């Protein structure tokens, strides 16, 4: 297939997604490689549950839509009993659990980096919250006598394949066993419906509170191992390279740096890795603390209610940690006032927040910032590539894990 034919195929896939997902819009992809749609309206972030029709999508290979009754997931490695798990087995022979999960693309906010980085130019629209139903991995691994000691890993491989001739990098992600046993599931439903094709039908790995790259779609293989995908064995496994999406891509590093491959690490929290001396270039595992204003919209003209109030509503999240404080600035970050959380409160899912604002007529810059249970607060801005990032979010070549508050500000006029 020629490059023009591949581009046309991608456009057709995106158009089909937009028909199924009318609450989304296509997002610019500078590399012209990914299938991407994101939330089309900030109102998405004034509600707790994201409808499937508004949930963002991002993947790089052709969208698969296999027959569920013909799909299996291979399980091997340090297990007593290897298996080919069918969908009926996952549904009928293991417990069924539902988990709430705020899924965020690791590149969400990449558009705000200056100078710009490559790939998908996300602004705020690559984060969504859904209820996911499936089988707990802890039960599946126990049933097959898997080694689940501290320090072991589970590697998940997607069934999609690179479409460009000469590329042989399979999409694989390794998850530390402690996280796997805590709350990971093999998800086959989303908001009570069967997974749509673009969300990984018929089954995907679901890693609550961690960046979306870890929740592998069209799950094809599971390997229980002592290390992450690392070394020659994984770099050339039956002619395929399984290491790229763990050891090279989705790492936080300056421009022109090739991160060192690690067999294992002991710190999985993304923020902790940024502050740690152990890991030079952090892996994007759990999500950094962040918030987004959903209402009023950017550029909106609003009028106070009869009590003189304009209600500011949005969402705040902190991966598998808890967002404990939300603050709102109406003057571009010069001063701050505390807002209130309300609504559902689930582990690994965002909290709704609101702030009762009593403005005089004028034009304002509204900013939100969240703080997590460890006292880590969103930085104000993104540092430049040559700046010391002390107190600011570090510019990085991939534009990953951005959580600065000021780039996400909204301009509002009050009548």
ABEGO torsion letter per residue (X at the ends): XBAAAAAAAAAAAAAAAAAABAABBBBBBAAGABBBBBBABAAAAABABBBAAABBBBBABBBBBBBAAABBBBBBEBBABBBBBBAAAAAAABBBBBBBBBBBBAABGAAABOBBBBEBBBBAABBBBBBBBEBBAAAAAAAAGBBABBGBBBBBBBABBBABBGBABBBBBBBBAAAAAAABBBBABBGGBBBBAAAGOABBBBBBGBBAAABBBGBABBBBBABBBBEAAAABBGGBBAAAAAAABGBBBBBGBBBBBBABBABABAAAAAABAABABBBBBBBBBBBBBAOBBBGBBBBBBAAGBBBBBBBBBAEABBBABBBBBAAGGABBBBBBBBEBBBBGBBBBBBBBBBBBBEBBBBBBBBBBAAGBBBBABBBBAABBABGBBBBBAAGBGBABAAAABBBBBBX
